[in-house]
Amino acid sequence: MTYDFDTIIPREGTQAVKLEMLGTYFGDKDLLPLWVADMDFATPDFVLEAIRARAEHPILGYTLRSEGFHQAFLGWLEQRHQWRAEREWIRFSPGVVPGLALAVQAFTQPGDKVLVQPPVYPPFFGVVENQGRQLLENPLREEGGRYHMDFDDLERKAAQGAKMLLLCSPQNPGGNVWRPDELERLAQVCQRHGLLVVADEVHADLVFPGFRHTPYPSLGEAAAQHSITFMAPSKTFNCAGLGTSLAIIPNPEIRAAYDKHLHNAHLHFGNIFGSVGTQAAYEQGGPWLDQLMDYLLGNLDFAEAFLAEHAPQVKLWRPEGTYLAWLDFRQVEPDGKRLKELLVGRAKVALNDGRSFRGTGEGFARLNLAHPRAILAEGLRRIAEAVANHPLENRPSPTQT
Ligand SMILES: Cc1ncc(COP(=O)(O)O)c(C=O)c1O
């Protein structure tokens, strides 16, 4: 079956966050929404079918996840990530961010230090700071349009008594699919200092040709024993609204503590539609995902070529995975506030503000590539036009003065 990613599907009237929150975040509701990380493609038919089939039964009471749900996920890990996890390691989370928050609660105390690697997905900061833990930053270093981990800095910060590291793998917003050698070095530092690694692998399935995702616990026994890894069908199959994610916890003591917190908050039931939708996604989703990645690669190539031709001062960092592109506007407008004015006020597009990712994010904006190509083209056209008319652009370059 050939799937259609070109049709523009209006989301008005569905309370979609990327539309409803425009006014709140950007002060303007009339923007092309290229921000929040969900896709403007239809959730695959086999996921919708499974949900419809369940809705045929007239009782939607408390319900457990089936053995088929768990086996589907284990099968997916084996097929797509060539890794065999064990059934008893798998736990539920109502979302990846709720899972991160729960892990911070369960395994650190107020005042404890938690490491993050900015620029990174903004809720990483919130789950630490809003729960009274202390954020320790191990900033990523920029080199040749790619982020790199700074292991010397990590070693120093870990030695300051940090308890936990929140790892974003693949990386949002930089699009890194971390290589095994990078993850192994990270694991060695964390093991040396007794840190628990909480790996957010929500983008694990969205990897471009030539790259391969390495699940953190697949690095080896030592890494597996000091980690909690979160994965989900939400990004891969565009079903974030189902609120269904999975935790992989090989260490029995860590698992028991996680269970206690999940159960105390009564979050373990999840929801019926998330359970059946996830099972269908992992059982049937391979061919759909292959076609999605082809389309996303086409969008990425298109965006890169368009910007190179029409706005060469804007540098697109080619992601190795995720459907997010990190756009470097620093040659156009290095000031984050003025860049926002340019993108919102002039271009009339909503992109995620680079400053919200902290670290060296100022002067960047995050573009969501997961749109029908015609929408992406319109967004890029608006950006190129605004950039061409931006006063900084019309300033003489140093060589001309
Ligand atoms: C790195 C990362 N983690 C987590 C999430 C959200 O996960 P959830 O909706 O399951 O909390 C996102 C969404 O953009 C993300 O990019």
The ligand as a Gaussian input file, in Angstrom:
#p B3LYP/6-31G(d) Opt

LIG

0 1
 C       12.780000      14.836000      23.064000
 C       11.306000      14.808000      23.348000
 N       10.851000      14.159000      24.433000
 C        9.541000      14.098000      24.727000
 C        8.605000      14.696000      23.910000
 C        7.160000      14.633000      24.281000
 O        6.828000      13.379000      24.732000
 P        5.409000      13.127000      25.444000
 O        4.380000      13.848000      24.651000
 O        5.276000      11.650000      25.372000
 O        5.530000      13.623000      26.821000
 C        9.035000      15.388000      22.778000
 C        8.056000      16.083000      21.943000
 O        8.380000      16.940000      21.167000
 C       10.405000      15.421000      22.481000
 O       10.870000      16.040000      21.397000

